[in-house]
């Protein structure tokens, strides 16, 4: 029996434009956060906490738009996993 590992998807929504400090306009992650997300040793616990921190940084309208796009990303991944 194989055990399925739950993966938390990156908050990237493919905007990928940065301000002068290196923070992404799309997902509001800093350069350090983006690097940590790519590290295979980064725990799901850290990722969950980082997602919460990112949402807190977002202005309400940005957050709604990001959440809509991120939800669609998750749905696409789940759909592809089932096929």
N, CA, C and O atoms as CSV, one atom per row, in Angstrom:
chain,resi,resn,atom,element,x,y,z
A,1,UNK,N,N,0.848,-1.185,0.000
A,1,UNK,CA,C,0.000,0.000,0.000
A,1,UNK,C,C,0.887,1.240,0.000
A,1,UNK,O,O,1.804,1.353,0.813
A,2,UNK,N,N,0.614,2.158,-0.905
A,2,UNK,CA,C,1.387,3.390,-0.961
A,2,UNK,C,C,0.718,4.478,-0.144
A,2,UNK,O,O,-0.506,4.604,-0.107
A,3,UNK,N,N,1.547,5.244,0.496
A,3,UNK,CA,C,1.049,6.340,1.318
A,3,UNK,C,C,1.182,7.642,0.535
A,3,UNK,O,O,2.259,7.949,0.022
A,4,UNK,N,N,0.114,8.397,0.439
A,4,UNK,CA,C,0.133,9.653,-0.295
A,4,UNK,C,C,0.621,10.777,0.617
A,4,UNK,O,O,0.126,10.942,1.732
A,5,UNK,N,N,1.569,11.525,0.148
A,5,UNK,CA,C,2.102,12.652,0.904
A,5,UNK,C,C,1.351,13.904,0.495
A,5,UNK,O,O,1.234,14.202,-0.694
A,6,UNK,N,N,0.846,14.630,1.464
A,6,UNK,CA,C,0.125,15.864,1.188
A,6,UNK,C,C,1.128,16.968,0.916
A,6,UNK,O,O,2.050,17.202,1.696
A,7,UNK,N,N,0.932,17.632,-0.191
A,7,UNK,CA,C,1.822,18.730,-0.582
A,7,UNK,C,C,1.044,20.034,-0.502
A,7,UNK,O,O,-0.083,20.124,-0.988
A,8,UNK,N,N,1.643,21.028,0.103
A,8,UNK,CA,C,1.049,22.362,0.133
A,8,UNK,C,C,1.594,23.114,-1.065
A,8,UNK,O,O,2.804,23.283,-1.210
A,9,UNK,N,N,0.701,23.559,-1.913
A,9,UNK,CA,C,1.129,24.248,-3.130
A,9,UNK,C,C,1.687,25.633,-2.821
A,9,UNK,O,O,1.220,26.331,-1.921
A,10,UNK,N,N,2.669,25.994,-3.573
A,10,UNK,CA,C,3.257,27.324,-3.480
A,10,UNK,C,C,2.189,28.394,-3.682
A,10,UNK,O,O,1.283,28.218,-4.496
A,11,UNK,N,N,2.288,29.495,-2.952
A,11,UNK,CA,C,1.313,30.574,-3.119
A,11,UNK,C,C,1.497,31.371,-4.410
A,11,UNK,O,O,0.759,32.324,-4.659
A,12,UNK,N,N,2.464,30.992,-5.221
A,12,UNK,CA,C,2.700,31.685,-6.485
A,12,UNK,C,C,1.467,31.586,-7.379
A,12,UNK,O,O,0.902,30.507,-7.562
A,13,UNK,N,N,1.058,32.727,-7.933
A,13,UNK,CA,C,-0.070,32.746,-8.875
A,13,UNK,C,C,0.384,33.266,-10.245
A,13,UNK,O,O,-0.420,33.762,-11.034
A,14,UNK,N,N,1.683,33.142,-10.507
A,14,UNK,CA,C,2.300,33.448,-11.807
A,14,UNK,C,C,2.202,34.911,-12.222
A,14,UNK,O,O,2.058,35.211,-13.407
A,15,UNK,N,N,2.279,35.820,-11.258
A,15,UNK,CA,C,2.392,37.247,-11.565
A,15,UNK,C,C,3.883,37.597,-11.663
A,15,UNK,O,O,4.328,38.181,-12.651
A,16,UNK,N,N,4.634,37.238,-10.644
A,16,UNK,CA,C,6.102,37.281,-10.621
A,16,UNK,C,C,6.707,38.612,-11.083
A,16,UNK,O,O,7.572,38.641,-11.959
A,17,UNK,N,N,6.253,39.678,-10.498
A,17,UNK,CA,C,6.855,41.000,-10.661
A,17,UNK,C,C,7.231,41.466,-9.260
A,17,UNK,O,O,6.491,41.223,-8.307
A,18,UNK,N,N,8.383,42.137,-9.125
A,18,UNK,CA,C,8.918,42.421,-7.806
A,18,UNK,C,C,9.109,43.905,-7.553
A,18,UNK,O,O,9.406,44.675,-8.466
A,19,UNK,N,N,8.931,44.295,-6.292
A,19,UNK,CA,C,9.222,45.673,-5.920
A,19,UNK,C,C,10.719,45.799,-5.637
A,19,UNK,O,O,11.466,44.831,-5.780
A,20,UNK,N,N,11.150,46.983,-5.241
A,20,UNK,CA,C,12.582,47.235,-5.033
A,20,UNK,C,C,13.182,46.395,-3.907
A,20,UNK,O,O,14.398,46.212,-3.861
A,21,UNK,N,N,12.350,45.883,-2.998
A,21,UNK,CA,C,12.868,45.047,-1.911
A,21,UNK,C,C,12.877,43.559,-2.271
A,21,UNK,O,O,13.361,42.730,-1.500
A,22,UNK,N,N,12.339,43.230,-3.445
A,22,UNK,CA,C,12.312,41.835,-3.883
A,22,UNK,C,C,11.039,41.097,-3.517
A,22,UNK,O,O,10.967,39.877,-3.665
A,23,UNK,N,N,10.021,41.824,-3.036
A,23,UNK,CA,C,8.745,41.198,-2.699
A,23,UNK,C,C,7.887,41.104,-3.958
A,23,UNK,O,O,7.754,42.068,-4.712
A,24,UNK,N,N,7.308,39.923,-4.169
A,24,UNK,CA,C,6.487,39.688,-5.354
A,24,UNK,C,C,5.139,40.391,-5.222
A,24,UNK,O,O,4.497,40.317,-4.174
A,25,UNK,N,N,4.714,41.068,-6.277
A,25,UNK,CA,C,3.403,41.730,-6.282
A,25,UNK,C,C,2.261,40.714,-6.310
A,25,UNK,O,O,1.176,41.003,-5.806
A,26,UNK,N,N,2.482,39.543,-6.882
A,26,UNK,CA,C,1.423,38.547,-7.010
A,26,UNK,C,C,1.116,37.820,-5.716
A,26,UNK,O,O,-0.041,37.747,-5.302
A,27,UNK,N,N,2.155,37.277,-5.067
A,27,UNK,CA,C,1.937,36.458,-3.873
A,27,UNK,C,C,2.440,37.109,-2.584
A,27,UNK,O,O,2.236,36.576,-1.493
A,28,UNK,N,N,3.086,38.244,-2.714
A,28,UNK,CA,C,3.635,39.001,-1.582
A,28,UNK,C,C,4.685,38.240,-0.776
A,28,UNK,O,O,4.892,38.527,0.403
A,29,UNK,N,N,5.342,37.277,-1.406
A,29,UNK,CA,C,6.447,36.596,-0.733
A,29,UNK,C,C,7.734,37.379,-0.936
A,29,UNK,O,O,7.958,37.981,-1.986
A,30,UNK,N,N,8.572,37.356,0.089
A,30,UNK,CA,C,9.885,37.965,-0.014
A,30,UNK,C,C,10.818,36.997,-0.747
A,30,UNK,O,O,10.474,35.835,-0.964
A,31,UNK,N,N,11.981,37.480,-1.119
A,31,UNK,CA,C,12.977,36.622,-1.766
A,31,UNK,C,C,13.321,35.435,-0.869
A,31,UNK,O,O,13.411,34.302,-1.341
A,32,UNK,N,N,13.513,35.695,0.427
A,32,UNK,CA,C,13.855,34.622,1.361
A,32,UNK,C,C,12.728,33.579,1.451
A,32,UNK,O,O,12.986,32.377,1.519
A,33,UNK,N,N,11.486,34.056,1.452
A,33,UNK,CA,C,10.358,33.122,1.500
A,33,UNK,C,C,10.279,32.290,0.229
A,33,UNK,O,O,10.019,31.088,0.292
A,34,UNK,N,N,10.497,32.908,-0.914
A,34,UNK,CA,C,10.454,32.155,-2.177
A,34,UNK,C,C,11.519,31.061,-2.174
A,34,UNK,O,O,11.257,29.935,-2.597
A,35,UNK,N,N,12.712,31.388,-1.701
A,35,UNK,CA,C,13.790,30.384,-1.628
A,35,UNK,C,C,13.417,29.249,-0.685
A,35,UNK,O,O,13.663,28.081,-0.983
A,36,UNK,N,N,12.825,29.596,0.454
A,36,UNK,CA,C,12.471,28.569,1.440
A,36,UNK,C,C,11.387,27.640,0.890
A,36,UNK,O,O,11.430,26.436,1.143
A,37,UNK,N,N,10.418,28.175,0.143
A,37,UNK,CA,C,9.376,27.335,-0.456
A,37,UNK,C,C,9.982,26.316,-1.410
A,37,UNK,O,O,9.479,25.198,-1.513
A,38,UNK,N,N,11.044,26.677,-2.104
A,38,UNK,CA,C,11.670,25.767,-3.074
A,38,UNK,C,C,12.526,24.695,-2.412
A,38,UNK,O,O,12.830,23.675,-3.031
A,39,UNK,N,N,12.917,24.917,-1.159
A,39,UNK,CA,C,13.760,23.969,-0.438
A,39,UNK,C,C,12.933,22.727,-0.085
A,39,UNK,O,O,11.900,22.834,0.576
A,40,UNK,N,N,13.385,21.563,-0.524
A,40,UNK,CA,C,12.641,20.323,-0.295
A,40,UNK,C,C,12.553,19.950,1.183
A,40,UNK,O,O,11.695,19.156,1.569
A,41,UNK,N,N,13.425,20.513,2.010
A,41,UNK,CA,C,13.409,20.219,3.447
A,41,UNK,C,C,12.463,21.119,4.235
A,41,UNK,O,O,12.300,20.934,5.441
A,42,UNK,N,N,11.837,22.089,3.572
A,42,UNK,CA,C,10.916,22.997,4.269
A,42,UNK,C,C,9.653,22.236,4.665
A,42,UNK,O,O,9.033,21.562,3.842
A,43,UNK,N,N,9.285,22.356,5.936
A,43,UNK,CA,C,8.147,21.598,6.471
A,43,UNK,C,C,6.810,22.193,6.040
A,43,UNK,O,O,6.708,23.380,5.731
A,44,UNK,N,N,5.792,21.343,6.028
A,44,UNK,CA,C,4.432,21.808,5.764
A,44,UNK,C,C,3.984,22.776,6.853
A,44,UNK,O,O,3.229,23.711,6.584
A,45,UNK,N,N,4.446,22.555,8.079
A,45,UNK,CA,C,4.098,23.460,9.181
A,45,UNK,C,C,4.574,24.883,8.875
A,45,UNK,O,O,3.831,25.847,9.062
A,46,UNK,N,N,5.822,25.007,8.403
A,46,UNK,CA,C,6.334,26.340,8.054
A,46,UNK,C,C,5.515,26.928,6.909
A,46,UNK,O,O,5.169,28.110,6.940
A,47,UNK,N,N,5.202,26.120,5.901
A,47,UNK,CA,C,4.445,26.601,4.748
A,47,UNK,C,C,3.059,27.099,5.166
A,47,UNK,O,O,2.596,28.134,4.687
A,48,UNK,N,N,2.407,26.362,6.052
A,48,UNK,CA,C,1.081,26.784,6.534
A,48,UNK,C,C,1.172,28.120,7.267
A,48,UNK,O,O,0.341,29.004,7.058
A,49,UNK,N,N,2.181,28.266,8.125
A,49,UNK,CA,C,2.376,29.526,8.851
A,49,UNK,C,C,2.695,30.659,7.884
A,49,UNK,O,O,2.221,31.781,8.063
A,50,UNK,N,N,3.495,30.374,6.863
A,50,UNK,CA,C,3.848,31.398,5.890
A,50,UNK,C,C,2.642,31.826,5.070
A,50,UNK,O,O,2.488,33.011,4.774
A,51,UNK,N,N,1.782,30.878,4.695
A,51,UNK,CA,C,0.555,31.232,3.977
A,51,UNK,C,C,-0.302,32.185,4.808
A,51,UNK,O,O,-0.845,33.155,4.278
A,52,UNK,N,N,-0.421,31.913,6.100
A,52,UNK,CA,C,-1.184,32.811,6.982
A,52,UNK,C,C,-0.552,34.193,7.040
A,52,UNK,O,O,-1.255,35.201,6.984
A,53,UNK,N,N,0.775,34.247,7.151
A,53,UNK,CA,C,1.479,35.532,7.215
A,53,UNK,C,C,1.296,36.326,5.922
A,53,UNK,O,O,1.105,37.542,5.956
A,54,UNK,N,N,1.354,35.641,4.794
A,54,UNK,CA,C,1.173,36.293,3.493
A,54,UNK,C,C,-0.228,36.902,3.403
A,54,UNK,O,O,-0.386,38.042,2.965
A,55,UNK,N,N,-1.239,36.143,3.817
A,55,UNK,CA,C,-2.616,36.639,3.758
A,55,UNK,C,C,-2.800,37.878,4.630
A,55,UNK,O,O,-3.537,38.793,4.262
A,56,UNK,N,N,-2.139,37.910,5.772
A,56,UNK,CA,C,-2.230,39.071,6.665
A,56,UNK,C,C,-1.649,40.313,5.992
A,56,UNK,O,O,-2.164,41.415,6.182
A,57,UNK,N,N,-0.587,40.148,5.212
A,57,UNK,CA,C,0.046,41.278,4.517
A,57,UNK,C,C,-0.830,41.885,3.437
A,57,UNK,O,O,-0.698,43.065,3.115
A,58,UNK,N,N,-1.718,41.087,2.880
A,58,UNK,CA,C,-2.494,41.516,1.718
A,58,UNK,C,C,-3.614,42.479,2.089
A,58,UNK,O,O,-4.283,42.323,3.110
A,59,UNK,N,N,-3.794,43.464,1.241
A,59,UNK,CA,C,-4.956,44.336,1.355
A,59,UNK,C,C,-6.184,43.504,0.986
A,59,UNK,O,O,-6.064,42.546,0.222
A,60,UNK,N,N,-7.357,43.847,1.509
A,60,UNK,CA,C,-8.552,43.011,1.282
A,60,UNK,C,C,-8.835,42.662,-0.187
A,60,UNK,O,O,-9.122,41.505,-0.491
A,61,UNK,N,N,-8.762,43.631,-1.093
A,61,UNK,CA,C,-9.069,43.339,-2.498
A,61,UNK,C,C,-8.007,42.430,-3.120
A,61,UNK,O,O,-8.328,41.532,-3.898
A,62,UNK,N,N,-6.755,42.668,-2.775
A,62,UNK,CA,C,-5.663,41.821,-3.273
A,62,UNK,C,C,-5.849,40.403,-2.742
A,62,UNK,O,O,-5.687,39.428,-3.477
A,63,UNK,N,N,-6.187,40.298,-1.470
A,63,UNK,CA,C,-6.360,38.979,-0.859
A,63,UNK,C,C,-7.476,38.198,-1.556
A,63,UNK,O,O,-7.308,37.012,-1.839
A,64,UNK,N,N,-8.602,38.840,-1.835
A,64,UNK,CA,C,-9.709,38.155,-2.497
A,64,UNK,C,C,-9.285,37.653,-3.873
A,64,UNK,O,O,-9.560,36.509,-4.234
A,65,UNK,N,N,-8.618,38.506,-4.633
A,65,UNK,CA,C,-8.157,38.129,-5.962
A,65,UNK,C,C,-7.151,36.977,-5.877
A,65,UNK,O,O,-7.238,36.014,-6.638
A,66,UNK,N,N,-6.197,37.082,-4.947
A,66,UNK,CA,C,-5.198,36.030,-4.772
A,66,UNK,C,C,-5.867,34.721,-4.359
A,66,UNK,O,O,-5.555,33.666,-4.911
A,67,UNK,N,N,-6.789,34.781,-3.388
A,67,UNK,CA,C,-7.458,33.562,-2.928
A,67,UNK,C,C,-8.252,32.897,-4.051
A,67,UNK,O,O,-8.254,31.671,-4.163
A,68,UNK,N,N,-8.919,33.684,-4.875
A,68,UNK,CA,C,-9.659,33.129,-6.014
A,68,UNK,C,C,-8.712,32.404,-6.968
A,68,UNK,O,O,-8.995,31.288,-7.405
A,69,UNK,N,N,-7.601,33.037,-7.282
A,69,UNK,CA,C,-6.629,32.458,-8.212
A,69,UNK,C,C,-5.948,31.237,-7.603
A,69,UNK,O,O,-5.765,30.230,-8.287
A,70,UNK,N,N,-5.573,31.310,-6.336
A,70,UNK,CA,C,-4.917,30.194,-5.643
A,70,UNK,C,C,-5.865,28.995,-5.548
A,70,UNK,O,O,-5.434,27.855,-5.721
A,71,UNK,N,N,-7.135,29.236,-5.278
A,71,UNK,CA,C,-8.125,28.158,-5.216
A,71,UNK,C,C,-8.248,27.463,-6.569
A,71,UNK,O,O,-8.324,26.236,-6.633
A,72,UNK,N,N,-8.268,28.243,-7.651
A,72,UNK,CA,C,-8.336,27.656,-8.994
A,72,UNK,C,C,-7.094,26.821,-9.287
A,72,UNK,O,O,-7.181,25.773,-9.927
A,73,UNK,N,N,-5.931,27.292,-8.814
A,73,UNK,CA,C,-4.686,26.550,-8.993
A,73,UNK,C,C,-4.784,25.196,-8.287
A,73,UNK,O,O,-4.428,24.169,-8.864
A,74,UNK,N,N,-5.259,25.194,-7.060
A,74,UNK,CA,C,-5.406,23.952,-6.296
A,74,UNK,C,C,-6.378,23.005,-7.007
A,74,UNK,O,O,-6.115,21.807,-7.120
A,75,UNK,N,N,-7.496,23.546,-7.484
A,75,UNK,CA,C,-8.482,22.717,-8.192
A,75,UNK,C,C,-7.882,22.088,-9.449
A,75,UNK,O,O,-8.143,20.921,-9.743
A,76,UNK,N,N,-7.077,22.855,-10.194
A,76,UNK,CA,C,-6.432,22.313,-11.399
A,76,UNK,C,C,-5.492,21.170,-11.041
A,76,UNK,O,O,-5.475,20.139,-11.714
A,77,UNK,N,N,-4.713,21.355,-9.983
A,77,UNK,CA,C,-3.770,20.316,-9.576
A,77,UNK,C,C,-4.511,19.065,-9.138
A,77,UNK,O,O,-4.136,17.958,-9.523
A,78,UNK,N,N,-5.555,19.224,-8.341
A,78,UNK,CA,C,-6.327,18.075,-7.878
A,78,UNK,C,C,-6.986,17.334,-9.047
A,78,UNK,O,O,-7.033,16.104,-9.067
A,79,UNK,N,N,-7.483,18.086,-10.002
A,79,UNK,CA,C,-8.116,17.468,-11.167
A,79,UNK,C,C,-7.085,16.644,-11.953
A,79,UNK,O,O,-7.382,15.534,-12.393
A,80,UNK,N,N,-5.894,17.181,-12.123
A,80,UNK,CA,C,-4.841,16.471,-12.848
A,80,UNK,C,C,-4.338,15.247,-12.092
A,80,UNK,O,O,-3.920,14.271,-12.714
A,81,UNK,N,N,-4.372,15.283,-10.757
A,81,UNK,CA,C,-3.950,14.140,-9.963
A,81,UNK,C,C,-4.901,12.958,-10.147
A,81,UNK,O,O,-4.481,11.802,-10.088
A,82,UNK,N,N,-6.183,13.254,-10.370
A,82,UNK,CA,C,-7.193,12.198,-10.482
A,82,UNK,C,C,-7.211,11.559,-11.854
A,82,UNK,O,O,-7.737,10.457,-12.010
A,83,UNK,N,N,-6.648,12.225,-12.861
A,83,UNK,CA,C,-6.700,11.676,-14.224
A,83,UNK,C,C,-5.454,10.906,-14.565
A,83,UNK,O,O,-5.337,10.380,-15.671
